């Protein structure tokens, strides 16, 4: 049964419209006395609304995420073909470490990976801060002055500073209590990634959730800071908007309905579920790859991360093809840059610079037989570094973007529970009105 909300709001009497909107607002976004409590991030919270109670209980059944083995096998074949042609390199490239020693790389990442996910983008910044003054990352300094540590790293402008101070303090305390350096953690936990992972994720106040822990451990292996050791395969592909996006568009991960907006995903139940299922889907790809080619495979699922995230998700699977309309002759054309201001058809045929405006943007693979647009210098550099010689997305045959069944599915987004723009700040009490999320 479909509800025509537009009809309710246009054909009914104004009093009915008022009642409808008031009830909708109350159900979705309003709390009231005795609504009950739930637990999230280790804290007891009052329910945000009646919908919150419903969504917590039913989100798994509504979304019903499933892993498609047939699609996983197709993706595994793609990875295997890349492995056969290029070897380990496309799976082990991460980011420039500026000739720092393994000990220094480990120290920088250990104290920053629990603060934010953007290791590759920020490592250059943190490396410079370290080289300028190594004492900024001194364990005893962080233990005594965790707030000052955040300030020196430029992290005090981010939200939830109190929490971040605790993360820094707890990380330093673990090292200080055991009289070890970050680099020594691997030996301290018997060169066992499973033991170290359990320690990091189970320590309260450390800030190392599963995703951040997997990213840190993956980096330490891929950057050759630590050897393979034991149980390396336990580390997952880190879920983010890019790896989830590729999982959805290749079809290795499917849901019964398209994902809801984050404005409805109160307390991030959808986001957490898809985050968990995404890691399982990429692990299933690796398992099927290993079953079929046991001697021609990377060490663990996490080694697929860079290729999926950096090259496929951020470069190939990006809306970088722009549709323009000529403001003079009204014809349309595709172009590789959104900064273009000229009708390229008029310019090519008549050498006239008629103005043109962007009216849409889309995935190049939907229109160009999968071939990428190589006029983008940054994209060319990434391709030449990772998979030299290719002209189309490696997953083009898996996604089949020009088919009628292809859907350009988007990943979920997250709204924090705490913080000045979080759900708790947005709470609306019955009868008071107003409130809500802020930008």
C-alpha angles and dihedrals in degrees: 000000000000124000117215100213091172090059092048090054096045109034103034124083117274092249090056091048091051091050092047094051092044092052092044091051091047093051097045106034114011130093127199142186115296093010090139137238140270136187125240133161087002093300132109113240135181111240113268094221143329088273089055089059091048094046094049091053100040110027094100093051093045096049096033096187114204135186114230109216094194092056091042089056091050090052091046089055090053091052091047092052090051090048092050093050102038106019122214097329100090089051098047103044111110120148143312112284094190094233093294117157119254089252092056094044090052093048093051094046096043093056096041108034091074090052100057142350098236099096098146095046096044102035090086090054094046092045090055091049089051094048092047091053121356090192087075086078097040112135096224092046091053091046092054100033109026092153091053089049090057090047093053090051092049093242100122092088090064122091126267096030093170090059092048091052088054091050091053094044094049093048091052092045093056090055095042095048091052096037093233139123124237090258090058094060092088094057092038089062094045095261086287115140091196093057093046092045091052091050094050097045095044098049109103115229095015096106094223105131120173095274097048091044093052091049092050094047092044091053092050091054099039093047089051092241090128130022124243093271120166129330096004090149089068090077114097135213103271111247117233136141091281100048091043091047092053091045091054096044095046088048098234085123121040137177132197092238132023111269119275125244115268087245087072096038094088111191089003099271092149092047094050092046094050090044090056095043093047091058089049092049094053090044088054089053089054092046093053090046090052093047092054101035107022093167097042105057142097120260098258146347094270090067089070089059100087094050094047095042105035105032108022101031102035100033117020098031094052130111096246100138111091127203112214133190123209109235092209106042097017095224119138134229140171121244135180098230129058089203092070114116100178133084099244092197093057091043094050095046103034105012087238119141101219114173121255133187134205112253099170144354130210147162112295091219090068092063110019102057088260095301117139126228106254096190089091106093096202091052092048091052093051092048093047089050097045112024107006116197100025121126102183140043111280089227096052094113093045095052096034090198095187093059122100090241095059115110122190093226119189129215124248123263129217133229113198120244092218131035135070092292096036133112094263091056090049095056115138120201119215113264095015101080127187119070124100137134120329130210 
